[in-house]
Amino acid sequence: MPLIQVNVIKDVFTPAQKAEIIGRLTDAMVGVEGEAMRPVTWCVIHEVASGDWGIAGNPLTTADVHALAAAGV
């Protein structure tokens, strides 16, 4: 029973985007292991509070991620 775990910063992704992430990751896993595994493939999205995620020693906030996305990075 595969378990896919995804960590994201809270409030970066909309509910629709999170549903798409779950669907696409499940499709990718099923593409490797076979369609029979779809019913037992789990995908969990964990949301980390804004500022509780650090990169290069610096906290990253929801606003930081939105700014990166707007800049096309």
N, C-alpha and C positions, 0 to 999 in steps of 0.2 A: 504494500500500500504506500505509494509515493507521497511524500509531503514536501511541497514547495513553500518556502518561507521567504517573504519579501519584507524588507524594512524600508520605510519611507518616512519623511518628515511630515508631521500632522498638518493637514489643511493645504498640502501642495496639490494633491490630486482630488478631483471631484468623484462622487460616487460612481458616475458613469465611466470615468477613466479607470477607477479601481476594478470595476466589473470587466472592462476590456483587458486589463492586465491579467486578471484571473483567467479569463477565457483564452487569451493568447498563450499564456504559460502552460495551461492545461493542454492546449492543442500541441504545443511543442513537445511536451513530455509524452503524450500519446503518439506523436509522430515517431518517437524513438522506441517506445515500449509496446505499441500496438493498441488498437481501438478497444480491445477487451479490458484494458486497464482504466479507461475513462471513469467508470463508476466509482473506482476506489482511489482516484488521484485527488488529493487534497491540496488546496492552495490557501495560505493564510497571509493576510497583509497585517503587519505590525506597524502601528504609527508611533513614532518617537516625537516627543514634545519639541516644539520649536526652540532652538538653542541648546538642546541636549544631544545634538549630533555634532561631532567635531571633525574638521578636516585640517590637516597640517597644524594642529594645535589651536585652531580657532573654531569657536562655535558657529554653526550654520543655522540660520533661521528660515522660516517660511518665506519671509520677504526676500531674503538673499536668493533663494531658489527661484522665486517668481521673477526677480531681476535678471538672473542668468537666462531663464527661458525667454524673456522678452528681448534680451540681447542676442538671442540665437546661438548661445554657447552650448 
